[in-house]
Amino acid sequence: MLEGSEQEAIVQMMDTKYSAAAHRTAAVVIGALLLMGCGSNDAQDDNEPPAAPPMVEPEPAEDAADSTEDIPIAELADATWVEETAAEHAIPQRAMAAYAGAALRIAETRPECNLGWNTLAGVGSVETAHASIDESGLNAQGVAEPAIIGPVLDGSEGVMEVEDTDEGEYDDDKQWDRAVGPMQFLPETWETHAVDGNFDGEIDPQQIDDAVLTAGVYLCENAEDLTDDDEWVQAVTTYNQSLEYARDVAGIAESYAGDTADE
């Protein structure tokens, strides 16, 4: 994570980058909000931040009930629960396992953060439609194929200029940076925050477990308690300095909460 003016420039750039991703998944976002009957124009003023969605906890697998240590995150949630929840919300099952497992891991390592799987899934939905954007999908190892790579950040109309920071290692571009993977990280942010979610000894932004767990850690580094409205907005807008984006994520995350949202 950069500091000072460099961080501000990156945040502004991310606004543009994530807006592009959101536009490509507009049908997913709008569809979810309409099903809820609460499109952002009707439910909230354009300048009003959203409330934090309810925190939904996954059901842990029996082997992970006591500790998540040394278990790949895709194995942390109960398999039947994952299958049923994925079907209920039309989320690819492999992505669902990652969202649930990341929430369970962080519940153990950072319990004060109160990160629900539904917030992670809300981000993943807006960013890349759960790794299905641009005809991509997750293979058996949870890797996006073809690789998900965002627009070139070359300073052309509508995008910030971000010169290459990774020599093309993650984004195949040695001149400019591009966001990568199911959770759309900038190469430099990935390099400084990435964690190994599947314990294969590598950190790959295209691998769903690595990407989602890194996103969860990143959110919790930017908020003390994600059940607090202001803290939740602060964390989510590290992805995109836009209340519209935060409202989209909140709306989808709340829809995934189902009956929990009414409690």
VENTA-V145217 format. One line per field, one symbol per residue. psi: psi as a letter, one per 20 degrees, with the letter a starting at -180 (. if undefined). Layout:
psi=???
//
This chain:
psi=prrbhgggggggghggghhgghhhkhhggggghhhiklqhhhhqqhjpqrqpqqppprpqqgijhhqjpjpqhijhqpgggggghgghjlpphhhghggghghgghhghmhihloqhhgghgghghgjllkjqlkrrpahjkppprqopaqpmjjrpiqrooqpijkjghjkojgqqqqqrhjmqqghgghiiqqohjljjqooiiphgggggggggggiijqhojipghggggghjhhomphgghhggggghhhhhchhhi.
//
